[in-house]
């Protein structure tokens, strides 16, 4: 015996449809838990996002300075390190920084300029250890950026994740890869 439809014709959406579509509609409308509309592009980034972005830019600038110090102290590593340093400078610019870090290192390999930088004094005397110091700095920064993802929104979270992944790739190239 075939199932016959209900004699009563349904008009409009069913309750299940509304329950399924309701949360999606609220998300598209930009509603937040506290009732404020944070999806307005005119609002700009939050104060926490601005601080996180500025911190990320400073961190990248400081890392570029570390690369400069190693290049100055260990000129035989310059060819291997310049592409990685260039990426670090681009990261600083992506976060809105890069004023302190120039696209190419302007550090001369003289002992006087190498000793004037505080990070130059921390450069080990051999290539392997110098690379290990840079790798440790890259790893630490990538880890901090990955942890910072929790406290930031959309675009900045994606940028932090991307730059953290690039930092992890730099660690590989510094420790095991042939850059």
N, C-alpha and C positions, 0 to 999 in steps of 0.2 A: 504494500500500500504506500503510495507516494505521500510525501509530506506536503500538506497544503499550507499556504501562507496564512497569516493571521487575517481575519476579516477586517481588522482595523488597519487602515493605511497610515503609515508613519510619515509625518511631515517634519522637515528640519533635521538637524543633526542628532545623532544618538548620544546618550550619556557617555558611553565609552569613547566615542570620537572626541568629545569635549575634554575628557580627562586626559587623553593622549596628546591632544594638541595644546592644551592649556599651558604647560610648562614651556614649551617651545615658543609660544606666542609671548609669554612674559620675557623670555630671554631676548627675543627679537626686539621687544619694546625697550630694552635697556634698563629694566628695573633692577635695583640692587636691594640687598637685604636691609640697608638702612633707609631706603626710600629716596635716596638721591639719585639723580641721573648722571652717572659718571661717564656715559658714552658720548657726551657732547665734545666734539673736537675743539671747541673754543675754550674748554676748561684747561687744556694743556696737561702736562705730566704732573703727578702729585709731587709733594715735597720729598717724599721717600724715594720716588723714582729719580728726581733731580739729584738727590744726594748719592744714590747708588750709581748713577751715570757719571757724576763728577769723580767719585771714588775709583770707578773702573778706568776712567781716563788717566787719573794720577798714577794708578797701578801700572798701566801700560807705559806711561812716560818713564816711570822709574825702572821698569824692565828694559826699556830701550837704552837707558843710561847704563844698566848692567852690561848689556851687549856691547855698548861703546867701550866700557872699561876693559872687557875681555879682548875686544879687537885691538885696543891700544896696547895692552900688555902682552898679547899673544898674536902678533900680526900674521903668523902662518895660518891662523884659523879664520882670517878675515873673509876669504872667498866662501868658506862654508857657512859663516854666520850672517853675512850681509842679507841674504834673502829672508832669513828668519827675523832679523832685526827690522827689515822693511815691513814685514807683516805686523809686527808689534806696533810700529808707528802707525800703520793703517788702522789697527784696532783702536789706538788712542784717538785718532781722528773720528772714527765711527762713534765713539762715546762723547765726542764734542771737545776733545782735548787736542794734543799734538802741538801745542805752541812751544813746549820745551824740547820736543823730539823732532829733529829735522829728518827729511826723507833718507838722507845718507849720512853716515857718521862723519863728523867734522873733526874727530879727535885725531891728532897726530900721534904717531907711535913713539914720540920722544918720552923719555923717563919723567921729565918735569910735568908734562900734561897728564901722564898716567898717574902720577902720585898726587896730583891736585884734587882728584876726584875721590870721595870717601869710598865709593864702591870699587875703585881701582886697587886700593890697598888690600881688598879681600880676594883678589884674583890669585888663584893658586899658581905655582911655578911650572906646572906641566900641563900639556894640552888636555889629557884625559880628565884631570881634576877640574880644570877650568870649564870644560864642557859639563861635567857633573854638577858644578855650582849653578850654571845656567839652567840645566835640566831641573834641578831642585826648585829654583825660583819659578820656572814655568809651571811645574807640577803644583806647587803651593798656590799660585795664582789661579790656575784652572780649578782647583778644589774649592777655593773661596768663591769663585764665580758660580760654580755649580750650586753651592749652598745659598748664594744670594738670590737664586731664581725664585725661591719661595716667597720672598718679600716684594717682588716687583710685578708689574702688569705686562701684558701682551707683547708689544714690540720690543721693549727692553729685555724681557725674559728671553725672547727668541735670540736677540743679539748676544746676551750673556751666554746662552747655551752654545751658540755658534763659536764665539771667541774662546770659550772653555774647551770646546772640541778641538779648535785649532791649537790651543796651548798643549793639549794632550798629544797632538800630532808632533808638535815641536819637541816635546819630551822624547818621543820615539826617535826622531831624527837626530837629536843630540846624544842619545845614549846608545842606540843600536843601528840607526839608519846611516846611509851614506848620502849626506846632503850635498 
